Every structure is written in C-alpha cells, then in structure tokens.
Amino acid sequence: MNWGIRWRLLSIMLSLIMAVLFTLTYVQIWSQQHILEKGLVDHELLLRENNLQHGQVVSNNFSNQIAIKIAAFNFSAISELVRTVIKNNEDLVYVILVNKEQKAYVHTLKPELELEFLNGTEDLFALKQSNPTLQRLEHDGDEIIEFIRPIQISTEPWGVLRLGFSMAKVVEKIANSRQELNEQIQLIIIKSVIMAIGFLIIGFIAVFMISARISKPLIELTVSARKLSTGDFSTKINTIQCGGEIGVLATAFTDMAKNLELSYEQLEKYNLFLEQEVEERTIELKRKNALIRQVFGRYITDEIVDTLLETESGLAIGGERREITMLTSDLRGFTAQANVLPSEQVIKILNLYLGVMADVITEYNGIINQFLGDGILVFFGAPINRDDDPERAVACAIAMQQAMKEVNDELISWEVAPLEMGIGINTGEVIVGNVGSEKRSNYSAIGNNVNLTYRIESYTIGGQIFISEATLNQVKDIVKIWSKRTVKPKGIKQKIDVYEIESITGKYNLSLNKEQEIFKKLTKKIALKYAIVEEKHIDTKENDGKVVKLSANGAVISCKTDQAFLPKLLSNLKLNILDLSNEDIYAKVLNQYPNDNCICIHFTSIPLNTKTKLLSIYNSL
C-alpha cells in the first residue's frame, strides 16, 4: 500500500512524458519523410522531363536527316544513319520508317517487314499524324515513349518516322532513389527512437525522484488516516517537514485526530442511548405491526396484506390487466330465511358458514376478495399468480360443497333449516388492483368477466357448481361434468355454454354425490300462486298454478297461462301454497314442458314448517 501513491504518480508522469516524446518523435519522422518524399517526386519529374527532352531532340534531328536522305534518293544511307543513331542512344529501342503508301523502309524490330506494306493499327495511326506526336506504349513489359515525326519532301507528305525510347533506365533510377529514401527514413526512425529512449530514461529517473519526494508525506498521511479509521485517535504526524499545502494538511490532520477523539467519546455515550431507544421502538413497532395484520386479516387475506404492506406499489391506486379465475358462491334462499330469524341468530349462522368456507378457500390458496352478505367472491391468480389457478378453483368449489355437510349438521343441532349453496366459476381477463381514493380503497377486480361469474352462479341451484367454457378449456382433461346448459346472461350479446361439475381427478381427486330426484304424481293437486323474481325484484303480477308432481326438493307445476308466458328456464320464482302456509317459498325453474304447460322447479328456499308438510305428503305417496 505504501508504494501505491508513488507508483501511481510515477505512472501518470511517465505516461505524460511518453505521450509528449511519442508526439514529438512522430512529428519529426513525419516531417523528414514528407521532405524526402517531396524531393523524390521532384527528382522523378526531372528525370522524366530530361528523358523526354532528349528524345525530342534526337527525334527532331533524326527526322531532318532522314528527310534530306529521302529527298536526295539516297535510301542506302538511311540504314547506316539508323545504326549510328541507335548506337549513340542506348535507350532508343526501335526505328520504323513508313511512306504514306504504308511501305516500310526501316523496321528495326522486324527487319523482315522492310519493303513490305504495313497495315497495323499503330502504323495507320502514325500515318494519319500531320504534326509531331508523342504517345506512351508498352513493349516487352517496358514503358516506351514513341515520337512520331511526319516526313515531308518539298512540302509534300512522304511518310512518318517512329522512334521508340525506353524508360527502363529512368524507372531504375527512380527505384534506386526510392530505396535510398527508405533507407534514409529507417535511419531517421532509428535515431529518433534512440533519442526518445534516452530522454525517457532521463525522464524516468527525474520523475522517480520527484514522485518519491511528493509521495512520501502522502504515504505517511495515508497510514495515519488508516489508523484513525480503526479508532486509534492517538496518531500524530511529526516526520513531515515539507512546507506548503502538505505541511498545512499534516497539522490540520493532527488537530482533526484530537477533535475526533473527543467527538467519539461523546458519540459512544449517545449511541448507547439510541440503542436503548431503538430497541424500545422496535418492540413497539412489532406489536403495532402484528396488530395491523391481525385487524386487516379479519377483512382481507394475508397475501393481500403482504402485497399492501411489503411492496412499493401495494398501496398505489390503480391496477393491471391479467387473466384470473374467479369463484363466487351464494346461499340459496338465505335472505328469506334471515327475515324470519332473530338478527343475532342470522349473524351466528353467517359466521359459522363463512368461517368454514374461509378455511376451505385458504386450504386451496384462494384469495377471498369480499363477503357480500351470504355470498363470497374468491380470486385464484390475484394478487399472486399460479399455473394451476383454474384447477385449484374447481377443486376448492367441490370441497366447499362437501363442507356444507359440516355446516348443516351444526345448523340442525341449532334447530335451523339446512342451507344450500350454488357456485359459479369463470376464467378471463380483468383489471385487478386498488380501487378507490387515497383515503379509502379496496383491492378488487373490474371487468365483464367478473359480472359473467355472478351470472353463471345465478343459474345454479343448491349443491351445483357451474363453470364457464373458458375455465373448462383449462381443466377439461381432469374434470367430469354432469350436464351442459346453454344460457343467455343479461348484458351478454350471445348465448354461452355453462357446465355442471361432477368431479375432478389428479392430485385433488374430489367428487360430488348427486342424488337422483324422484318425482311422484299427486293424487290431489295442490293449488299455489307464483311470481317471477327478476334481479331481486318480485313481479307484482301473480299467476295461478297447481303442483302435479312432487319430489324431496322440487315439484312439477301446471301453470294456468299460455305457453308463451311460461317462466323461462333457470328463472327464479316466489311461491305461496296457501293451503299449507302463508310463508314464501323460493324456487328455480329447471325444465319446461310446453306441451303440458308445465314447469319443473327446485326449491331454493323453503320454510322448515312448509318443507315438513310437503315431505309428509311426498312420503305418503
């Protein structure tokens, strides 16, 4: 650790020096290279220009001499003249002399073509030139500069003279110059690198000494600070003799250590006081938290309480869209029964029923959203989503129906009529979350699928479980159904299918025992009046009818009305059998027999006294 500051300073300063040296070296090498390359380009241009000028002079003089020889008809001297010119000019590759009729008099490249007529592209091009022309060609891989000189005799065109000069020597000289340039650049690079290394070594020594001088007092301050952090307030810095900011820092550090020692003693005393205070507050908060959970737990489930208290968004107003399975249950005819019982007994019955149902729902991880009188709304999938939500909902419903025996056994001991419960289950997308205001809110679900769940439940009679097709699609491999019904709930545009559950297999393996209803024909029909119940409202119009068949829980009624006005399937009725009792009886229409103008009903709520009389009549048949 003592070397940390020194080496950091050393590395930073060396990095700066290396960066400067690298930049200067690079700039020097680049500038020298740029100067040398510019000189090489100028030299190359000069060589080419000299070569070109030499060719022009030779071609001009040679063409004049050729014209003189041709004018004197001295063709024999032309060959000698050509040999002399080639001998005196090493870079002259070829000489071609052609008259305007394309007859070759001289052709050093191919002597066998002399005195022959030429018709090559280059020959035709040359004969068309009326002025001295220069063109660049390639011959045997070498660059050739060809001078084309028209030959005139007494102002009349005779032909052309073509002289080809090789650029090989010029190219060779340029290549040699390039090689010399590269050697010079390498030498410059080597010298520059050696100089940079030398300066770097000198800089390293200087930087090492400077960093050691600067880092030594900083290292001592670091060691003292570390001791101070462990609680050793007796540390002092006496070895730092340098002035300036570091000396002032050392003095201030020693004073700070003394002040911290005094402050630490005071903080220890205050800390003991705070620990006692925090311990007392913690005990108080735990007690209040347990009380809050106990109070909230009486109204909502522990999972909702945990969501509200332990998540940042738990208390936020708003919701999210998700697919859940909803279960709603309702006691058949309990409202009518409650109207004739003392309030204390009604509450006692409800507490018994809801307590047993709550235990069953909790066992299947259902979330009780709310109690609506004798009805229960349960969520499977909110606020906690599980893969088997539909499966648990169906199993929970069967277990709830089975638990009604426990409830009814207790009610019979209280001399209270047994209860029957209907259950509806639906799976669909809803919006779940906190609904209300900042001062008062409720964790709930909103959407058409919630309403549809209530509608499905309204079609059930005591002991039945109806599920929607959406729920069936998710559990069809493990459930068995009694029957299928097609209904058109209020607020739904199209008809839907609902299914009555018989059992579920798999890990739950639960089933319902459904007793077969046996209807017996009455020897003496029983007169009654009935009214249709619509959305908890009883129609003011009463209709006459007669009981023609009777079972333990229902009856077949002959209606004194037209077929078109028969009560609809699964509608609710209020009945009064005046010959037996003035008490109200409630029932649900299970079947219609239009040909006989009859309906089949199931009693959903029947006073104990009236039921006893009807059972007596039934058993006497």
Protein Blocks (a to p, Z undefined) as FASTA:
>chain_A
ZZmmmmmmmmmmmmmmmmmmmmmmmmmmmmmmmmmmmmmmmmmmmmmmmmmmmmmmmmmm
mmmmmmmmmmnopaklmmmmmmmmmmmmmklmbdcdddfkopafbdfklmmlgoiacfbf
klmmmmmpmbdcdddddeehiacddddddddeehiafbdcdddddfklmmmmmmmmmmmm
mmmmmmmmmmmmmmmmmmmmmmmmmmmmmmmmmmmmmmmmmmmmmmmmnopakbccfkbm
bgcjllmmmmmmmmmmmmmmmmmmmmmmmmmmmmmmmmmmmmmmmmmmmmmmmmmmmmmc
fklmmmmmmpmklmpgcdddddddddddddehklmmmmmpcfklmmmmmmmmmmmmmmmm
mmnopacfbdehjaccddehiabdcfklmmmmmmmmmmmmmmmmmmmmmmmmnopacddd
ddddddddddeddeddfkbccdddedjklmmmmmmmmmpcehiacddfklmmmmmmmccc
fbdcddddehiabdcdddddfbdehjlopadddddddddddfbdcdddddddeehiacfb
dcddddfbdcfkbccddddddfklgccehiacddddfklomcdcddddfbdcfknopacd
ddfbdcfklmmmmmmmmmmZZ
